[in-house]
Each structure stands twice: as structure tokens, then as C-alpha cells.
Amino acid sequence: MLDTGLKILVVASEVAPFAKTGGLADVAGSLPKALAVQGNDVRVVLPRYRPIGDYTTVTDFPVEVGPRKETCIVRRSHIEAKWFHGTKEVPVYFVDNYHYFDRERLYGYEDDAERFAFFNLSVLPLCEEIGFRPDIVHLNDWQSGFIPLLLRIRARHNPAWNETASVFTIHNLQYQGRFPRHALGLLGLGDEYFTPGGVEFYGDVSFMKAGLLFADVINTVSETYAKEIQTPEFGEGLDGVLRKRSGDLYGIVNGINYHEYDPSSDPRVFKTYNSNDMSGKAENKIALQRELGLTLSHEPLVGMVSRLVDQKGLDILLDAMPEILSKPLQFVLLGSGDERYEKAFRSLTSAYPGKVSVTTGFNGILAQRIYAGSDMFLMPSRFEPCGLGQLIAMRYGSIPVARRTGGIADTVSDYDVSTGTGTGFLFDDYKAEDLVAALDRALERYADRETWIHIVKQAMESDFSWNKSAAMYTEVYMEALSRRGRIERPA
């Protein structure tokens, strides 16, 4: 066992509060804080996209990307971790290059293979430039998938890198970073890696597969999802690779930042409250109804904050909507994504005035007000690696009505009438009628005010802070170090 804290480099393509498109940014912004508070030396690396400002310039160095020679400019900022001694700064380094990253969006460009090849190629030299040799390089999703292989190659020329272990986290296996074969050349890698047993994937190069093959240890963001992705239904074509590496695959449920998501102090909600005094929650509901033009009513307010994509179960939700909206309830949605879903949900507002509110786009303040003002929170997901929505909703006393899959299965317990325990209402089969049945069970309990307050209190007092998850990550890091021969682990 190491006598001191670990030196950890967290590498991600997005990190809150600097750049965000989804839950990856929340995790990459919160986990380093929890690890730092536990006594580790943590640094974070991400690209410097155009909207990111407020940094200092550290150094620069050349990077060969295929036939091109580009300059990596290293910038620096920090994030603050709050703990009982005050605050602790976590250094954040940006990989900057105007040609690749001086753009408004994070992804979705024709040259994404070259952009993230440059990012992968820059991370280890960046460590050498700033004098930081990590014990652990923690990679996240396909955008950093080749770094475990590049680490092994670098160790051949500099044996000191042999002591650095790699951990690769799958946040969503559906997004794999598949590009034409020439992407290997951009990374300076030969065709010997372009095989079915290597990074070739149905004729393409897969950044995700590279991470799965070459990292010392793999994890994903819930125990159930770790099992699900080893099956053809959820494995996205990589279930065979994951089954082969099942002994190296772990599931760790994400946490949420309890300083940011705290109904007793959140400045974004209309009225603060806590599990011992929920009067403020009722005031949030009324204020939200007024803000969104809903009829002032004591009927249950069902909320949803979501990306509008197939994964989120929107097809069965739309099928169920006529029956759902025939019930005594109100529905509010905030989200953006596929145009067909945006159009379909917006059409409900004119069909059900005063009963339905749909806001397309992203609005962080409105999201928090929906969590605080809603009574129930819908998550009919087709699959859900972890899900942060249900964790935030429970923190704010909005009871999940959700499909039992992935991280939802690991974090929401189905309400049991006989014992009075549970924090949500779950369904199993991916069917509109099963979603409606779960909602009906929730509406039945909502009608009994005493029972409902009991359920809300149980949900609000559940602990999904990062403390437990960070401790589990430390165990996974130790396991990875044992693969490098740094420590001995019991059999």
C-alpha cells in the first residue's frame, strides 16, 4: 500500500464548469474535488474550447499529428473543492490549439478524428512539461481512448512511465468514436493495430475499443450497467470485448455535488427547504406554475429534464402521453435534442394549455426550479448508464417514476406498500403501458398526503454524495496499480 496520497491525472473532453454537453462534464468536474479532499494530488486535463476564458498560459510544445506538426499550448486554471477545512484548489490544464479547438461546439465536426488524435497525443507530453508524473491516468470515454496504448508505447522509451497505471471509464458505450482507417496514421500507429483483436471495429477505427483493450482497469458508472454492457442487447457490438475483460471491469455509481445541489441553500430555486421543513417545496411548485403559465393547482406536477434522444425512452413516453394527460396532473419538460421529439412535445402545449409546459434548449436555472417544484420526475429510459437526473430529483424531493435499468436500478428503490420503504416507482418492460402503470402507482400514493411526505423524506435523505464513490474509485486505482506491480493486492 502507498504511504501517501496518489498522484492522479483525470482526462476528459468536457469538465464542468468549463465545458459541458452532458453528465460526463459533471462527473469530471466533481470526482477530482472529492479525490483531492481525500488527500490525493489531482490534476485535470481537457481541451480549451473557444468559450473557455480566464486562464494563464504555462508553456507550449510541438505535436506530430500524422504528417502535420501542430503546437500544443498549455493553459491553466483551477476548480475549488469545498471541505470542512475550507477550500482546496484542483489544477486544471487545457490543451489548446486554435486549429482544432477554437470552435463553439465541442463535437460533431468532420475532423473530430484529427482533433481528438491531437488531444490524445498531447496529454502525456503535457505531464512531462509541467513536471507531473501521475500514478494513475484516469481516462473518460472515447475522446481519450487511445491514451492507454500511447502510455504503453511511451513506456518502451521511458521506463518510468511503466509505473503509471491507466483506468478507463465508460460513461456511455453508445458513443464510440468510430472513424475511417486513416485515423491510426494520425496517431502515429501502424496497421498492426488494425485487426479484429485490435482497434478495428467493422472496418473503422474505434477510440472506445482502444480504451477497452489497453487500459489496466475498466469501469463504468453503475454496477448494473457494467453487467448490461456484457450482453448483446446493451453491448453496442463490444459485448464480446467486455466479456473477455470482465475480470477487469467494475461498476461505480456516480455521485452528485452536494454543495451545488442543495435545496436548503440553492440560489436558483424560488424558496429553499429541507427534509425536515418541506413548506418551501410547495412554494416552489406554485412559483414554477406561474413562471411557466400553468394553472395554479394542487394536482401533482410531473417534471422531466432530459436530452431529447432515443435513449431516454421518448418513444414510449409519447405513446403514453394521451393516457397520461387524461389524468389529474400537470407535465413540464425541459430539454433539447432530436428535432422530431422537440416538435412532438411542443405540439402538446397548444393541445393542453395550462396543463403542459415544454421548453426546448438548456436552461440551468429552470432545470433546478423543475427539480424543486415538481412532485414526480419521469425517466422512462431505454438504457441509462448511471443517470444524474434521478439523483438530483431525489435530493430535491421529486420522486422518480422510472424504468429499472442501469444506474436507475442501483439508485432508486421501488416503493413497497407493505414495508413503507422506497424512493421511487419503477417498471421493467420497455412498454408505454408499463410506464403508465408505474405512474398510476405513484399517483395513488400521492393522494395519501402522509404517505407521500414519508416517501419524499426517504428520497431526500438518501446519500449519493461523491464521498462513497470517490472511495470506491480509490480502490479501483489501487487495483490498477497492482497490475503495474506497484502494490500487492490480496487474492
N, C-alpha and C positions, 0 to 999 in steps of 0.2 A: 504494500500500500504506500502511496506517496505521502510524504510528511507534510507537504504544503498544498495549497490550492492548485488547481490545474490552470494551465495557460490554454485558453480556448479561443479559436477564431470561428465566428459564425458568419457564414457566407450565404447571401440571399439576393435575389433580384429585386426585392422590394422590402422595405423596412419602415414601419410606422415610427415617427410621424413624417418621414421624408418622402416616401413614395408608397402608394397603396392602390391595388385593384381588388384585393380580397383578403381572406383570412391569413394567408402566408405572411403578409406585412405585419399583422397584429402579433403573430407568434414570434416573428423575427425581431420585433421591437420590444416584446415583453420578456421572453425567455432569457436574453442576455442580462437583463436587470436582475432577475431572480438568481441567476448563477453568480453574478457579481456580489450580491448581498450575502451569498453563502461563502464568500471568501476566495472566489476564483478571479484570475486576471483574464477578463473577457474583452475581446475586440470584435468589431462588426465591420464587414465589407459589403458594399453594394455599388452598382453603377451610379454615376452622377447624371441624372436626367435634367432636362432644361429647367423645370420648375424649382429645382432644389437650389437654394441660396444659403447665405450665412455659413461660410466655411473659410478655412485658411488653407493655403497651398503648402504642401510638405516637400514634394520632390517630383521628379519625372524620370522615366526610363523608356528605352525602346522595346517594342514587342513585335515579333515577326508573326504575321497572320497570313499563312500561305506565302504568296510572292510579295506581299505588301509589308512594309515596315512602318508601323504606327507608333505614336507616342502615348504612353500611359501617364497621365498627370494625376498625382495622388493628392487629394484634398482631405481635410479632416474637420469633423465636428464632434458632437457627443450627444448622448441621451442620459437623462438623470434617473437613477434608481432611488426611490424613497424607501427608507427603512427606519428602525427605531432610533438610530444614531443621527438621523438627518437625511442627507442625500449623498449619493456616490456617483461619480461620472463614469460612464462607459464610453471609451473612444469609438468613434465611427469613422471609417475611412471610405472615401469614394474613389472608384476607378473612373477617371474622366477621360473622354476623348471626344472632341467636337464632331468628328465624322460619324461616330457610332451612336452617341447618346445625347447630343444636343437636339432633342426632339420632344414633342409634347407628350406622346404616348409612350408607354413602357414597352409594349409588344405589338405584334401584328404588322411588321414591315417585311418586305421581300428579302432583305438581307439579315434577318434575325440569326441565321446560322453563323454569319461572319461576326455580327455584333457580340453574340454570346461566346463564340470561339475566342474572341479578343478578351472578353471578361474572364473566361476560364484560364487563359494563358497568362493573365496579369496577376492573379491572386498570390501565387507562391513567390514570384519575384518581389511583389509588394512587401511581403513579410520580411524578406531579406533586406529590402531598402530601409524599412523602419526598425530593423533590429529586433523582430519579434519571431521567435521560433516556437510555434504552438505545440502543445502536447496533443491537442485534438483539433482537427479541421472538421467543422460541422457544416455539411452542405445541405442545401434545401432545394428540392425539385429539379426539374430537367435543366434549368438555366445554369446550374453549377455541376452538372452530371459528369463531366469529363475530368474534374479536378482529382478524384481518387486515382485515376490512371496516370494523370500527369504527375501526381505525387510519387507514385512508384517509379516512374521513369526518371524523375529528378533525383531520387534517392540513389540511382545507379551511379550518378556523377558526384553526388554529395551525400555520403553515407549518414550524415547527421539527420537527414530527413527520414531515415529508416525508423527513427523513434517517434515520429508523428503518426498518429492513427487517424483514420477517417471514418466519420459517421454520416450516412446519407439518409435524409428524411423525405419520405413520400407524403406530400400534402394532398395531392390529387393525382391518381395514376392515369386519369383520362388525358391529361396534358403531358405529352411525352417528348416534345422537341424532336420531331422527325423531319429530316432534311435529306436532299439528294447526296449521293455518294461523295461528291467533291468536298463535303464538309470535313471529311477526315484530313484532306490536304491542308485545309485552313488551320487545323490544329497541329500540323506537322507530323501526322501519324500516317503510317503506311497501310497498304491494303491487307496486310496480315491480320489486321483487326476487323476487316470487313468479312466476317464469316457468321453463320448461324450461331456458333458458340461464342462469337464476339459481339460487336455493337451493331451488326447488320440486323435489320428488322423489316421483313417484307420488302426488300430492295432498297430501303432507306438506311440512313444512319440515325440511331436513336440515342439522344443525350440521356434520356431516362434509363435506358438499358445499360449504358456505360456506368452510371452510378450504382445500379443494382449489382452489376458484375464485380466491380473493382473496389467498392468501399469495404472496409474491415467489418463494419456492422451496419445493418439497415434498420430503420424503424419507420413506423407510420403513426398517425395521430389518434389512434384508438385501438384497443385490443380487438374489438370485433372487426374493424376494417382490416387489420393485419390478417385475420383468418379469411375474410371475404375475398381479398385480392389473390388468394391462392386457389380460387375456383374460376372456371371459365366464365361464369356469369359476371364477375366483377374484376377479373384479372386483366382486361383490356389487351389480351394476347400475350401478356407477360406472366401469366399464372404459372407456367412451367418453370421459368427462371426463378420465380419466387418460391415455388415448392422446393427446388434444389437448394435454395438458400434459407430454408425455413428455420434452421438452427441458428441463423444469424439475424433473424427478423423479430423485432419487438414492437409492441403496441404501447404507446404512452398517450393518454388523453391530454389534449391541450388544456391550459388554464385560461383565465382572463385576468386582466389587471384590475385588482380590487380598489386601487386608488382612483382609476379612471371611471370604472363602472361601479359607482356607489350612490344608491338612491338617497342616502342621507346627506350627501354633500354635492351632488351633481349640479353644476350651474346651468346645464342645458335644459333641465326639466322645469315645469311651472312651479312645483312645490315639492320640497324634499320630504322624505318619510323613511321609516324603517320597519322592521318586522314586528316591533312592539307597539308602534303607533302608525297605523296604515291610513289615517284620515287624509293624509296628503295624496295618497294614490287616487282616492275618489275625486279630489280637486284636479288632479292631472287629467282624469278622464273627461271631466266637464270642459276644461280648457282646451283639450285636444278636439273635442267635438265642435267647439266654437271655431277654433282655428281652421278646421277642415270643412266647415259648412254642414256638419252632420246634425241631425235632430237631437236636441238635448233629451236624453233618455237614460233610464236605468237598465235597459237591455244590455246584455253582455256585448262588449266591444272586442271583436276578433281582429288581431293585428298580424301583419306579415311584413318583414323586411328581408328582401332576398334579391339575388341575381335572378333575372328572368330567363332561365335556360332550362333545357330538358331535364337536367339532373335534379332540379328542385321539385319535380312532381307536378308541374303546372298543367300537364295534360289531364291527369285525373282530377285535379282541382277544378279546372274549367268544366269538365263533365259533371262535377258535383255541384257547381255553383247554382243552377236553378233550384235544386232542393235546399241547399244551404241558405239561400237568400229568401226562401219561403218561411224561414224560421224567425222567431223574435230575437234578432241580433243585428249588429252593425259590423261592417267589414272595412278595414283600412289597409291599404297596400302601399309600400314604398319600394321601388326597385327599378332596375334598368337591365336591358339585355336584348333578346331577340325581338325584332320589330313585330312579329306576328303575335307574341304574347303581350307586348305593350299595348297594341291595338285592341286585342281581345278584352283585356282588363279595363282599358279606358272606356270601352263601349258600355260597361256596366254602370258607370257613373250617371249616364243620361237615362239608362233604363231604371235605375233605383236611386233617384235623387233623395238626399238626406239620409240614405241608408248605406251608401258605398262611397268611399273616397279612394282614388288611385292617383299617386304621384309618381311620375317616371323621372329617373335621374337619381343622383346621390345627394343626400342632404343629411349630414351628420347630426345636426340639432334635431331635425324632425324624427330621425331614427330613434334617438333617445326618448323623445316625447311619446313615440308609439310604444316603446317598451314600457314606459312608466304609466301610460294612460290606458293601455289595453288590458283586458281581463284574461284573454287567451291568445296564444301565439301559434300560428299554423306552420308546420314543417312536414309536408307530405312527400319527402324526398325519395326519389328513385334509389339513390345511394348518397351517403353522407360520410366522408372520411372521418371527420370529427364533428364539425358544426360548432360555430360560436354563438349563433343566434339563440339556441335553446339555453345556453349558459347565461347569456346576458338577460334573456327574458325571465328566467327563474330568479336571478339576482334582483330584478325589479318587480317580482310578484306577478308576472304574466305567465299563465300556466300553459305549457306546451301541449298541443294536440298534434301528434307527430307519428311518422312511420318508424317502427323499431328496426333501424338499420345503422351500421357503422357506429359512430360516436354517440348518436342519439341513444342507441341501446345501452351504451356504457354510462350515460349520464342522467337519463330520465327514467325514473321508476314508475311503472304503471300503477294508477291508484287502485287500491284493493279495498272494497267496501267492508269486508269482514274484519280487517285489521285497522282500517283508517290510515294506512301508510301509502305513500306515493306522492310524486311530484308532477305527474302529467297523465295524459290519456293517450295510449299507444295503440297502433294497429299494425298488422303484419303483412297481409297480402296487398300488393300494389293495385288496388281497385278503388274506384270512386265510392262504391257503396260501403267499403270498409272505413274509408276516411269519414264518411257521414256518420257511421255508427259510433266511431270514437268521439266525434263532436257531440253527438246526442248524449253520450255518457257524461261528457263534460257539462253540457247544458243542464242535465238532470241534477248534478251536484251543485252547480251554480245557484239553482233555485233554493237550495238549503244554505242560508247565509252562514250559519255557524260552521257547517262542514267545509264550505268554500274557504272561509278565512283560515281554517286549520290547514287546508292544502296549500294555500298561498304562503303561510308561515313556514311550512316544511320546505317549500321550494326556495324561499328567500334565505333560509338558514343552511342550505346545502353549501358545502365548501368546494369550490372549483377555482381557488386561487392558484397561482403558479408555484407556491411553495412545495407542494407534494410532487407536482410534475417535474420541477427542477431537480428534486432529489432523485427521481427515477432516471432522468437524463444523466445524472452523475454516475449512476450505476451502469448505464449503457456505455458511457465514456470509459469507465474502468474495464468493462468487458472488451472494448475495442483496444485499449492499451495492452491488455493481456495477449491479444493477437500479435502485437508488436514485440512481445517479450519484455515489456516494461514492468509488469507486475505479475504476480501469480494469483490465480483465482482458484477457489476450491472447486473440486469436481462437482 
